[in-house]
Amino acid sequence: MAFTGTGKIWMNGSLVDWADAKIHIASHVIHYGSGIFEGARCYSTPRGSACFRLDTHMRRLFDSAKIYRMAPELDLPALTDAVLDTIRANEYRACYIRPIVYRGYQALGVNPFPCPVDTAILLWEWGAYLGQDALEKGVDVRISSWSRAAPNTFPTLAKTSANYANSGLIKMEAVLEGYSEGIALDSFGYLSEGSGQNLFVVRENVLYTPPITAAILPGITRSSVITLARDLGFRVREEMLPREMLYIADEAFFAGTAVEITPIRSVDKIPIGGGRRGPITEGIQRAFFDIINGEAPDRHGWLTYVYPGEPLHAAAAGAQAAQAK
């Protein structure tokens, strides 16, 4: 992922040029990881640009902020509007969305309270996280030697900068050993999640996924997959899963905002199922992408359109086209 260094970034209520979006080296977040953030996507659909589950992402941002006692200056509706305004200011049709709330510059020391709570929103164009081919062919992963945080150490329900130091260790280890990703176990040895994505296992037409008690981030794409799988008639079970469940799975896949829905073709060099994307993964992928690409009805109300009037204009254009036939 490389940034072009162009466009506008929202910082504490003002839009600034990308090159001017700077913080002081003594900012608390740099030294102590005191930041929480979100990752959401805006998609270009036939009906216009639409953010996927933006309201849920922003609710999770505020949940994370509450856990870390660092409430943003704006309330949830106002900050959500700021996200949409920033997309419009950059004139993006599709982009990745990164709101971040962090402790800024005032004092250096573990105690964060003297430091201001600052907020920024940055955007960039981002395609398939693990590569376009991975969405069809799948990826090779390994079980990481790094575990997720034990209970009562770090709050894994919060999407916080500090937690991603652990993610970086998992990712670097995997990449250096020739894998696309790593899967972490929790502190008790059960399956947890990837470096930045949730995990699903398919066995005999049942979907299994680790529960929030397995030191996972409660993913929004994870929640969407559970809903779509049930819509398609599959049973979904959230339960603690042993490592070897992956080795005997019929299918397995990652789910996350960045990775979207990406099949896993092998774990620790053991092929999963047929060593390729399975039919259940493909069906859930299709249902997911049909919604975010505007090719299926948004029955769950997951899309927030960015530019006013676009859905209405598109609907009117479709009606006119139908009348012309």
N, C-alpha and C positions, 0 to 999 in steps of 0.2 A: 504494500500500500504506500503510494507516494502522493504527497500533497502538491498541488500546483501553486499554492501560495497566493491565490487570488480570491476575490469575493469579500463579503462582509461577515463579520462576527459580532454577535450581540454580546455586550459586556455591561452588566449593571445598568441596563436601560438605554444604552447607546449603541448604534451600529458603527463599528470601526473597521478600517481596512485590515485584511488578514495580517499584513506585515506589522501593524501597529498594536495587535492584540497581545500585550505583554504583561507579565506580573513581576514583582520584585523577587530577587534571588532569596530574600529572607522570608518569603511567604511561608506560612506554617505548613501548607500542603506539600511543599517541596521536601521539607525535612521530616515530616511525620505522617505523610500520606492521608492527611485529613481532608479528603474530598469524596464526594459521592456523585454518581453520574448515571446517565441512561444511554441506551443505544436503540434508536428506532429507525424505521425506513419510510421514505416517501416513494411511491411507485407511480410511474406514468401509465395510466389506464386509458382505454378508449373514451371514458367519460371525463377524463381530466386527471390531474395529479392528486393522489390520495395518500394520506399517511395511514399506516396500518396500526390499529389499536393505540393511537396516540394517547387517548385518555387513560388507558391502563398503564402505559409507560410512565406518564407523568404522575399518576397516583403512586407508582412504585418509587419514583424519584423522591416524592414527599415522604413516603414511608421510610426510605433510607435516611433522609434528612432528620426525621423525628428520632430514629434510633440513635443517631450520632449528635443529637441536640444542636442542630445547626439549621434552623428554619430559614428558607430564602426570604428575602424582603418582600417579593411579590407572592400573592396567594396562587393556588393551583390554577384557577381559570385564567388569571392574568399571565402567568408564565407559559401556559399552553398557547395563548394568543401570541405571545412573543415568539414562540417557535414558528408558528404559521407566518407571522410577519417577517421573520428572518428568511424563510424559504422564498417568500414573495420578493423580498429585497434583492435576493440573489438570482431571482428569475429561474429557479431550478424547476425542472419537470419531474426529476427523480433524484433522490439523494439519500445519504445516510445522515442521521440526526444525532448530535451529541450534546445534550444539555449537561452542564457540570456545575455543581455547587461546592465551594471549597473555602477553606480558611485562608485568608489573605495575610497581609503584612501589618504587624503591629508589635509583636513580641515574639521572642524565640524561647521556647521551653515546652515541655510536654503539655502543660495546661493550655488548651486551645481557646479558652473563653475570652482572653483579651483581644483576640484577632477577629477582624471583621469577617462576616459571611458574604462572600462574593459569588456571583453567578455569571455564567457565560453560555452561549449557544453557538456551536460551530457546525458546519455542514460540509460534506464533500461527496463527490460522485464515487460510488463504490459498487463494483459488480459482485460476482460470486466469490465469497470469502476464500474458499479452498479451490477455486478454479471452476470454470463452467463444466468441464468434463466430469468433475467429481459428482455433480448432481445426477449424472446418469451412471457412471462407472463405479462410483464409490471411492472410498479412501482406505488406506492401510494405517492402522493405529496400534499403539502398544499400551499396556498397563503401565502407568507411571510409577517410578520409585518414590515419588512425592505424594503424600496424602493430603486430603482436605483437612481443614481446621477441626479440632475436637470441639464438642459442645462447651459453651461458656468460655471460649477463648476469643474468637472473632465472630461477630454476628453475620452468619452467611445469608440471612434473609435480606441484608443490605447489599446494594451494588456499590461497593466502596473501592476507592483507589488502592487502599492498603491490601485488600484481599487479592488483588490482581498481581501482586508480587509472587504469590503462590502459583497463579496461572502462568506467569512468565517462566518459572522454573519448569513447569510441566511441558510447556510448548517448546522451550529451547532443547530440553532433553530429547523430545520426540524428533524434532527437526534434525538435530545433530546425528541421530541414529537412523535417519532415512525414512521416518514416518511422517505422515501429514499431521497427526495429532496424538495426544496422550489422553488416557482416561485415568482419572484419579479414583482411589478408594477412599472411603471415610476412615476415621481413626479406629474403627472397629473391624476394618477389612472388607466392608461391603462396597458395592459399586456406588459411586457418587455421580461424577459428571466429567466432561472434557474440560479443557483449559478455559473455554468460554462458551460452552454449549451443553444443553441437557442431552440425556441419553435415553433411547428407547430400544427395547429388545422384543422381538416377535417370536413366539413359540406356540405352535399348534393353533394359529389364528387368534391368539390372545396377545395384546400389547402390555408389556410390563415397563414400568419406569420407576426409578428410585423416588421415595417420598421426600418431603422437605426436611425430614429428620435425618437424612443422609448427607447433610452439609452441602446441599445444593442451593443455588439461587433459584427461586421460584420463577421459572422462565415464562415469558408471555407467549412465545411461540410454542413452548411445551403445553401451556394451557390450551392454545388453539388446536394443537394436534390431538389432544384428548377429546376436545369437542368434535372435531372432524371425524375422528375414528369412530366415535359413538354414533355420529350421524350416518356413517357408512355401515353400521351394524356390528362393529367389533366391540368385544369386551376390553376394558382397560383396567389394569390393576396397578395401584401405587403401593409398592412394598419393598422391603429390604431385599436386595438381590446379591447372591454370592458371585464372586469373580467368574467362576466357571460357567455361570449361566450364559455368558457371552459366547463361550466356545461351542456350546451345543444349541445356540440360537438358530432359528430358521432365517431370521433377518435381524438387522440392527441398523439404527440410524441416529444421527445427531439432529437436534432441533435448536435453533436459536435465531435471533434477529440477523446476525451477520452471516451465519452458515445456512440460514433458512432450513431446508430439510435435505440433509446430505447422507446418502447410504454409507454404511461401513462394510467393506468387502473382506477385511481380515483384521484379526486382533492377535498380536504376538505371533504373526505369521501363520495363524490357523484360519483357513477360509471360513467365512460366515455363510451358512447355507451353500448356495452354488457359487459363492465368490463373486456375486454380482448383485445389483439392485433387485430386490424381491418384489413380487406383485403387490403386497400390502403397502410396502414403502412407496411404490410407484403410484398406487391409488391415492394415498394420503397426500403425496406430493402434488398430484394433479388437482385434487380438491383445493389444496392450499394456493397453488399458483393461479388456478382459475379465479379465485376470489381476488387476490391481490393484483391480478392483471385485468380485472373488470370483466372477465368472460363468464362469470357465474353470478347469480344474485347474492348480494351481501346480506344474507338472512340473519346474521348475528350482529349487524351494525358495527362492523369492525373498521370501516373506512371513513376517514375524515377528509373531505375534499378541501384543497388548499386555496384555490382561486374561486371566488364567489361566482355562482351561476353556472359553473362548468357542467355539473350533472344535468341541470335543467336544459342547458344549451344542447348537450349531447342527446338528451332524450328527445328534444324538439327536432333535432336534425334526423334522428332515427325515424320519427313519426313522418317527417316530410318525405324521407326516402321510401318508406313503406307505401305512402300514398301515391308516389310517382310510379310505382311498379304496376 
